[in-house]
Amino acid sequence: MPYNTYPYEIPPLPYAYDALEPYIDTETMRYHHDKHFASYANNLNYALRTYPTLQALTLRQLLSAAAPLPRGERQIILNNAGGVYNHFFYFSHLAPAGEGNHLPSGELAGLINSAYGSYEELKRKMSALAMNVFGSGWTVLALSENRNNIGIINLKDQDTVVPSGLTPVIMLDAWEHAYYLKHKNDRKAYIEAFWNVVSYPQT
Ligand code: MN
């Protein structure tokens, strides 16, 4: 993935702020990308400013269980590095309705059918899991290390799949900041809208 070394700089949105309307609103996209996502990168840069050894790592190395993080700043580094990593996947796997790959294809479609029987069943299971995120967190469709298996997991706060060796396919941001401006407390409506603009990697 690009933009994955210090100093971290968030990529511009690969579409217009209003391109996901009416599913994800313009104001949410502006705050979510320009403020929330950018803050994670800025805070991470600040936390790493005095650690040249950590600056030399890639984002995934920084998030791995083996990263030599200083004890006092370990959680702040993980939170912000996780925010950068997770949001990179979130924004790059959304696309305007009518553009992008809104349906899984190729090998990915095969893995989904093997694991869930159908794409509809995957969406049903992933939506239900996202409704179960208590507080702030994510629901992730992820590939195993050997890329032979696919599964859905919930992550708390800005935890990532990296320590488990998984690679995200798509990420559903279940933090209130992802939907509250438009949907208020109705997370279910946001999740239903999300499926119209999610965009799968081509495999
Ligand atoms: Mn977010």
Residues whose N, C-alpha, C, O or C-beta is under 5 A from the ligand:
A	BS01	MN	D173 W175
